[in-house]
């Protein structure tokens, strides 16, 4: 980006500066009032602003605009120019965050030196911002529940090998984060981690994106597979590969080489393949939509990525992790999570899993207050709107309960409530009993009377914990 916004009420000055800079290879936009300046900033942020202090027929002067720019978009360097230069004005501009101050009439060489330095500063700030955004992409695995610890232990085992891994789990559960974890802790960590979302690329472009393209008289375009040489290629939503591309990928996995689209040379490649899917690939195979041979080649080490529902006790820890992440990367408030809010988010439905939780936290930090702990009232209600409302507003009877006699409805509610709390605390009976206000032995009796121990998959896990004498 080399766009420079020139703001000066004198047309001759705007044109002179613009022509000089365009001769040097920069692109410029030129405006003469504060309103036009604000509109230009809203339309597209420039790499640099050249701003006159005095703007006739404007509601704001240069210092006012400078203050607004530094407050809202501090990454944009601003060079102040003025025909009424003095030490006081220069000092005021620098204090407000101006990159430099140039007095009219200016020397063209001096102007170009300042512009080039300011543009370099702009470039470095953009790169730093991009790095911070990259760091904001979850790459750390966060959690301490039994389900999460088991999952992480599997990942740690495969990092030491070079085997292909297939990550299976619901959308938003963290499959890409797991893939990045494997790569970062493997011997290939020094090479590239390349991602390909098979569902996001049009079918006719899939092969060129994966294998690259070449044609006579044109530059070769390396594909993602070639870019991942000696590193890792992550194939997200691998079930969306076309049948033709599946066949070619299978051949690559067998031969470790391929041809670019339009080319004839054989390209050798050494890339570890990590694939991911939210679908049941065995059903896709039975339906004829996925090649069984490719499935067996990719599914050397299958790993299930647990959904939030399977590790509810990790939700508050994840929420705090995202709060800190957004605070460091975006400067959003570093708030705490109240005990009531922490308890509530563990009972909420999370069909979007970790991705949905992350988005919710970002939304709360942007729209909520700047300080204090996040309270239940700031969490989204059943319709997704911010503000959970009162507990009375949250009580909605399902058809399963509404049509039952009181005794049966109460038993059903108690069963679901206790299962929710046990899942919340990762199967820890003692912590569950403490939270619900019961003695541990009384909770055991209640679970047995409700048939929880033997009635469901979760109950079977509870029974195992009880039989093992879980503290």
Secondary structure by P-SEA (a helix, b strand, c coil): cbbbbbbcccaaaaaaaaaaaaaacccccccccaaaaaaaaaaccccccccccccccccccaaaaaaaaaaccccbbbbbbbccccaaaaaaaaaacccccccccccaaaaaaaaaaaaaaaaaaaaaaaaaaaaacccbbbbbcaaaaaaaaaaaaaccccbbbbbbbcccccaaaaaaaaaaacccccccccccccccccccccccccbbbbccccccccccccccccbbbbbcccccccaaaaaaaaaaaaccccccccccbbbbbbbbbbbbbccaaaaaaaaccccaaaaaaaacbbbbbccccccccaaaaaaaaaaaaaaaacccccccccaaaaaaaaaccccccaaaaaaaaaaaaacccccccccccccccccccccccccccccccccccccccaaaaaaaaaaaaaaaaaaaacccaaaaaaaacccaaaaaaaaaaaccccccaaaaaaaaaaaaccc
